[in-house]
Amino acid sequence: MTQRVCLVTRHAKAPAVAPALAAAGYVLEVVDSFDTDSLGTFSGEVERRGDMRDAALAKARLACELGGSRYGLGSEGAFGGDPFLGVSGWGRELLVWWDAEVGYAVEGFVQGPETNWQTLEVTDLDAARRFLERAGFPGHGVIVGRPGEAWFDKACNDADAVMARVREGLAAVPVMLQTDMRAHRNPTRMAMIARAASALASRLSTPCPACAAPGFGPAESIPGAPCEGCGAPTRLPRAERWACPRCAHQQERPLALRASPERCDLCNP
């Protein structure tokens, strides 16, 4: 049976989300009457309250309320340096499905280096041009300046417009450039949102063996995969703990993994 789910967005996320949700039995409706930028912006005009889960859950609940639907979706992203060395970009995308009737959430989360996120202060036009090239402009949007500065601009669609704004700012101070991470201005981010939708659809298609509610899936990894050399437990996962977000039923599911001696604290201290 196909069920209705509402997504609150003004950033054209529906094409990235709808196919995966349709495969899970949901028809997506967009609620665009609410300005989601009022909940926080990547460029800093409005500070986001709480973490990305707080924001996505608030949007999902709002989608139910504004769309008059039992089910709502909220989407939120976060960007920064990679978790290993912090020298390259790293993206995180979360989709939260909310059941307003029962009162519980199911999440689809992905992360990885598939992002063009970057920021740079430039002091000349050549540096600005190089930034545009690295960012994939104009296919990917770029924001000029900081909120409150006279040259702050989120709507530049061609290099001449960007350079005019940069030139204006350089008369006073170095100019901040940043990639526009709003989904409708960032195809690379949109692709990661589609991955998050697939992860969410997989969860929604998996009923809990105890209560039959949708959303049963991996909750955490359990370390201890044996070393191929000495057999000692390692930090790599030996199993996953699956959990139901509604009734909290849990199962431990073994993984057929063995660690190389390079990943063993005994063989390679």
KAGI-V160555 format. One line per field, one symbol per residue. phi: phi as a letter, one per 20 degrees, with the letter a starting at -180 (. if undefined). Layout:
phi = ???
This chain:
phi = .fcecdceaddlegffdggffffenceeceddedefffeqcfenfcffemeffgffffffffffffemcfdccccbcbbrfffedmdcfbdcccdddceffenbccdcccbrefbdgacaeddbfffffffgfffnfegdfcddndgnefefbddfdbffffffffgffffdbgdedbfeefgfdbgffgffffffffffffffedfffedmffpfafdaedfpgfffednffdeffeadeebefedmgccddfdedcefgfedfefcf
